[in-house]
Amino acid sequence: MRAEFWTGRALGVNGRDVEASRLMAEINEAQDKPVALSWRIRVAQLNPRSTADTIAWAKCAFRFGQREMALNALKSLPPDFQEQSAEYHELMAGCALAVHEPGFAEAHFLKAVELGHDNPVHQVNLEAFRLSNSLSQETRTAATRDLENALHDSRASLFAARALLADAIRSQDHARAQKFAEKLRSIPEHNFDDDLSCLEAVIADPTFHPALGEIEHRAESNPLRIIAAGDWLNSHGMAAETLRWFAELPEPMRSNIRVQMMVAESYPGTRDWNGLETFLAKCHWDDGEFLRHALLVRCKRALSQPWEKEWDQLATEVEGHPPNGFLLAQLVSSWQWRKEALHLLWGAASQPKTNSMALQSLWDLYSQTNETRELLRVARAQIELDPSNPVTKNNAAFLSLLLNGASERSETLAREATTANPNVPEWVATYAYALHLSGKESAAKKVMERLPSEALGRPGIALYYAIVLAASGDHSQARDSLAKLNPHGMLPEEQKLAADLVQQLNVASR
């Protein structure tokens, strides 16, 4: 549970002074306080024609985990601004990555580079994306080279060092990780989060504990840094270290509600449920009391004590406060309480304040278990909420085609999605598959052949290219395309399509 549990809540602000509200937003952003988002919303409401304020709102929403809100803010910008703003495309790329749409993200990164060619950071962001997402070793090597060159440009060195350090850590290249950690720390603009990232480079090194001690010392009088460091420790299996450190903190820090929330998440890491129950009994979290109660219920469940009645009461209470219901769903989802999370999320999906965020969370949950019918249910609800969104148009078309076969509606949605952005290969594949199911084989093949060869080799596209190739009689190339599939990333219906196509090609070869 992140301490910024209430980022999605609307803070009642009475003032209508744009400048004063903007200043409050900037002050809170500088302190990394999520309440900044409420101020950004207020500024955008008071000054709806300001593209700068809308962009600032989107950036703030994305920063504090409200990606659906960020996307909605970006979509509200004038079309001509969207077409000409590199910053808009950078933010859209971030939104696409958050919902696992790498093709869509790359298209936006490329557009940002095109529009902002005088700003090297855009190119660095594109290369960082390629380094972490490309399946081509050649592409990754080129991206690494370009990022290392960017280390010598003061305008881009911070971003390049972050990307190279992250890649070295992912690759478990200890020597390179230390090299880039040293470089990152040497850049004056680096921040506390960068220092935490640098800990990754020495986590298995004798210098780790002295480095951690220095981090803890620098953080002990700053609640935001305490939270960041505690979250880092918890996420790296060092919850016992968090609890030890918390006990040594000054009293004002131990009384801080947000710090207490972070510490509460440390106890499950040590399996000390009795300790957590005792700790929570001494706390009072103001507007976050429903989260404290949820954690107490979790203790009872973990200790095999009766918990259902208390949970049902809590779930009923949050129904009257939509943001609370949504945020509680996020919390219990992180505990793997799937049934309870789904119930809360569908409730939040029916509320105007939380519908889009809840639907995105439902999409994420059902994607984890490849539940095609439930994913289609979510996609249809998203289209009802936002009929012009090309992402949900593609999703609804694709899932409906898999489950229900050809339909004029699905073909229309797929065509509209890929027309809105023809640079997203997965959307092109959806449209080609819709044409194929409608018996328009020649048109389907032409659509697929517009894609670059690298895109046609992606596991998520290769199946549909193979289907189109087989339908046009090119069995040999269809087999080659099928060989590129990754069954672990496929929906059950896609696995059946692949198996049926293999059988069809085997019969044809006899």
WOUR-V26051 format. One record per residue. PHI is phi as a letter, one per 40 degrees, with the letter a starting at -180 (NA if undefined). OMEGA is omega as a letter, one per 20 degrees, with the letter a starting at -180 (* if undefined). Layout:
phi->PHI omega->OMEGA
phi->PHI omega->OMEGA
This chain:
phi->NA omega->r
phi->c omega->a
phi->c omega->r
phi->c omega->a
phi->c omega->a
phi->b omega->a
phi->d omega->a
phi->c omega->a
phi->c omega->r
phi->c omega->r
phi->c omega->r
phi->c omega->r
phi->b omega->a
phi->c omega->a
phi->c omega->r
phi->b omega->r
phi->c omega->a
phi->c omega->a
phi->c omega->r
phi->c omega->r
phi->c omega->r
phi->c omega->r
phi->c omega->r
phi->c omega->r
phi->c omega->a
phi->c omega->r
phi->c omega->a
phi->c omega->r
phi->c omega->r
phi->c omega->r
phi->c omega->r
phi->f omega->a
phi->c omega->a
phi->c omega->r
phi->c omega->r
phi->d omega->a
phi->c omega->r
phi->c omega->r
phi->c omega->r
phi->c omega->r
phi->c omega->a
phi->c omega->r
phi->c omega->a
phi->c omega->r
phi->c omega->a
phi->c omega->a
phi->b omega->a
phi->c omega->a
phi->c omega->a
phi->c omega->r
phi->c omega->a
phi->c omega->r
phi->c omega->r
phi->c omega->r
phi->c omega->r
phi->c omega->r
phi->c omega->a
phi->c omega->r
phi->c omega->a
phi->c omega->r
phi->c omega->a
phi->c omega->a
phi->d omega->a
phi->b omega->r
phi->g omega->a
phi->c omega->a
phi->c omega->r
phi->c omega->r
phi->c omega->r
phi->c omega->r
phi->c omega->r
phi->c omega->r
phi->c omega->a
phi->c omega->a
phi->c omega->a
phi->c omega->a
phi->c omega->r
phi->d omega->a
phi->d omega->a
phi->c omega->r
phi->c omega->r
phi->d omega->a
phi->c omega->a
phi->b omega->a
phi->b omega->r
phi->c omega->a
phi->c omega->r
phi->d omega->a
phi->c omega->r
phi->c omega->a
phi->c omega->r
phi->c omega->r
phi->c omega->r
phi->c omega->r
phi->c omega->a
phi->c omega->r
phi->c omega->a
phi->c omega->r
phi->b omega->r
phi->f omega->r
phi->b omega->a
phi->c omega->r
phi->c omega->r
phi->c omega->a
phi->c omega->a
phi->c omega->r
phi->c omega->r
phi->c omega->r
phi->c omega->r
phi->c omega->r
phi->c omega->r
phi->c omega->r
phi->c omega->r
phi->c omega->a
phi->c omega->a
phi->b omega->a
phi->c omega->r
phi->c omega->r
phi->b omega->a
phi->c omega->a
phi->c omega->r
phi->c omega->r
phi->c omega->r
phi->c omega->r
phi->c omega->r
phi->c omega->a
phi->c omega->r
phi->c omega->r
phi->c omega->a
phi->c omega->a
phi->c omega->a
phi->c omega->a
phi->b omega->a
phi->c omega->r
phi->c omega->a
phi->c omega->r
phi->c omega->r
phi->c omega->r
phi->c omega->a
phi->c omega->r
phi->c omega->r
phi->c omega->r
phi->c omega->r
phi->c omega->r
phi->c omega->a
phi->c omega->r
phi->c omega->r
phi->c omega->r
phi->c omega->a
phi->c omega->r
phi->c omega->a
phi->c omega->r
phi->b omega->a
phi->d omega->a
phi->c omega->a
phi->b omega->a
phi->c omega->a
phi->c omega->a
phi->c omega->r
phi->c omega->r
phi->c omega->r
phi->c omega->a
phi->c omega->a
phi->c omega->r
phi->c omega->r
phi->c omega->r
phi->c omega->r
phi->c omega->r
phi->c omega->r
phi->d omega->a
phi->c omega->a
phi->f omega->r
phi->c omega->a
phi->c omega->a
phi->c omega->r
phi->c omega->r
phi->c omega->r
phi->c omega->r
phi->c omega->a
phi->c omega->r
phi->c omega->r
phi->c omega->r
phi->c omega->a
phi->c omega->a
phi->c omega->a
phi->c omega->a
phi->c omega->a
phi->d omega->a
phi->c omega->a
phi->c omega->a
phi->b omega->a
phi->c omega->r
phi->c omega->r
phi->c omega->r
phi->c omega->r
phi->c omega->r
phi->c omega->a
phi->c omega->r
phi->c omega->r
phi->d omega->a
phi->c omega->a
phi->b omega->a
phi->c omega->r
phi->b omega->a
phi->b omega->r
phi->d omega->a
phi->c omega->a
phi->c omega->a
phi->c omega->r
phi->c omega->r
phi->c omega->r
phi->c omega->r
phi->c omega->r
phi->c omega->r
phi->c omega->a
phi->c omega->r
phi->c omega->a
phi->c omega->a
phi->c omega->a
phi->c omega->r
phi->b omega->a
phi->b omega->a
phi->d omega->r
phi->c omega->r
phi->c omega->r
phi->c omega->a
phi->c omega->a
phi->c omega->a
phi->c omega->r
phi->c omega->r
phi->c omega->r
phi->c omega->r
phi->c omega->a
phi->c omega->a
phi->c omega->r
phi->b omega->r
phi->g omega->a
phi->b omega->a
phi->c omega->r
phi->c omega->r
phi->c omega->r
phi->c omega->a
phi->c omega->r
phi->c omega->a
phi->c omega->a
phi->d omega->a
phi->c omega->a
phi->c omega->a
phi->c omega->r
phi->c omega->a
phi->d omega->r
phi->d omega->r
phi->c omega->r
phi->c omega->r
phi->c omega->a
phi->c omega->a
phi->c omega->a
phi->c omega->r
phi->c omega->r
phi->c omega->r
phi->c omega->r
phi->c omega->a
phi->c omega->r
phi->d omega->r
phi->c omega->r
phi->c omega->a
phi->d omega->r
phi->d omega->r
phi->c omega->r
phi->b omega->a
phi->g omega->a
phi->c omega->a
phi->c omega->r
phi->c omega->r
phi->c omega->r
phi->c omega->a
phi->c omega->r
phi->c omega->r
phi->c omega->a
phi->c omega->a
phi->c omega->a
phi->c omega->a
phi->b omega->r
phi->a omega->a
phi->b omega->r
phi->f omega->a
phi->c omega->r
phi->c omega->a
phi->d omega->a
phi->c omega->r
phi->c omega->r
phi->c omega->r
phi->c omega->r
phi->c omega->r
phi->c omega->r
phi->c omega->r
phi->c omega->r
phi->c omega->r
phi->d omega->a
phi->c omega->a
phi->c omega->a
phi->c omega->a
phi->c omega->r
phi->f omega->r
phi->b omega->r
phi->d omega->a
phi->b omega->a
phi->c omega->a
phi->c omega->r
phi->c omega->r
phi->c omega->a
phi->d omega->r
phi->c omega->r
phi->c omega->r
phi->c omega->r
phi->c omega->a
phi->c omega->a
phi->c omega->r
phi->d omega->r
phi->c omega->r
phi->b omega->a
phi->d omega->r
phi->d omega->r
phi->c omega->r
phi->c omega->r
phi->c omega->a
phi->c omega->r
phi->c omega->r
phi->c omega->r
phi->c omega->a
phi->c omega->a
phi->c omega->r
phi->c omega->r
phi->c omega->r
phi->c omega->a
phi->g omega->r
phi->c omega->a
phi->c omega->a
phi->d omega->a
phi->c omega->r
phi->c omega->a
phi->c omega->r
phi->c omega->a
phi->c omega->a
phi->c omega->r
phi->c omega->r
phi->c omega->r
phi->c omega->a
phi->c omega->r
phi->c omega->a
phi->b omega->a
phi->c omega->a
phi->c omega->a
phi->b omega->a
phi->d omega->a
phi->c omega->r
phi->c omega->a
phi->c omega->r
phi->c omega->r
phi->c omega->r
phi->c omega->r
phi->c omega->r
phi->d omega->a
phi->c omega->a
phi->c omega->a
phi->c omega->r
phi->c omega->a
phi->c omega->a
phi->b omega->r
phi->f omega->r
phi->c omega->a
phi->c omega->a
phi->c omega->r
phi->c omega->r
phi->c omega->r
phi->c omega->r
phi->d omega->r
phi->c omega->a
phi->d omega->r
phi->c omega->r
phi->c omega->r
phi->c omega->r
phi->c omega->r
phi->c omega->a
phi->c omega->a
phi->a omega->a
phi->c omega->a
phi->c omega->a
phi->c omega->a
phi->c omega->r
phi->c omega->a
phi->c omega->r
phi->c omega->r
phi->c omega->a
phi->c omega->a
phi->c omega->r
phi->c omega->a
phi->c omega->a
phi->c omega->r
phi->c omega->r
phi->c omega->r
phi->c omega->a
phi->c omega->a
phi->b omega->r
phi->g omega->a
phi->c omega->r
phi->a omega->r
phi->c omega->a
phi->c omega->a
phi->c omega->r
phi->c omega->r
phi->c omega->r
phi->c omega->a
phi->c omega->r
phi->c omega->a
phi->c omega->a
phi->c omega->a
phi->c omega->r
phi->c omega->r
phi->c omega->r
phi->a omega->a
phi->c omega->a
phi->c omega->r
phi->b omega->a
phi->d omega->a
phi->c omega->r
phi->c omega->r
phi->c omega->r
phi->c omega->r
phi->c omega->a
phi->c omega->r
phi->c omega->r
phi->c omega->r
phi->c omega->r
phi->c omega->r
phi->c omega->a
phi->c omega->r
phi->c omega->r
phi->g omega->a
phi->c omega->a
phi->c omega->a
phi->c omega->r
phi->c omega->r
phi->c omega->a
phi->c omega->r
phi->c omega->r
phi->c omega->a
phi->c omega->a
phi->c omega->r
phi->c omega->a
phi->c omega->r
phi->c omega->a
phi->d omega->r
phi->c omega->r
phi->c omega->a
phi->c omega->r
phi->c omega->r
phi->c omega->a
phi->d omega->a
phi->c omega->a
phi->b omega->a
phi->d omega->a
phi->c omega->a
phi->c omega->r
phi->c omega->r
phi->c omega->r
phi->c omega->a
phi->c omega->r
phi->c omega->a
phi->c omega->a
phi->c omega->r
phi->c omega->r
phi->g omega->a
phi->c omega->a
phi->c omega->a
phi->c omega->r
phi->c omega->r
phi->c omega->r
phi->c omega->r
phi->c omega->r
phi->c omega->r
phi->c omega->a
phi->c omega->a
phi->c omega->a
phi->c omega->r
phi->b omega->a
phi->c omega->a
phi->c omega->a
phi->b omega->a
phi->b omega->r
phi->c omega->a
phi->d omega->a
phi->c omega->r
phi->c omega->r
phi->c omega->r
phi->c omega->r
phi->d omega->a
phi->c omega->a
phi->c omega->r
phi->c omega->a
phi->c omega->r
phi->d omega->r
phi->c omega->r
phi->c omega->a
phi->c omega->r
phi->c omega->r
phi->c omega->a
phi->c omega->a
phi->c omega->a
phi->c omega->*
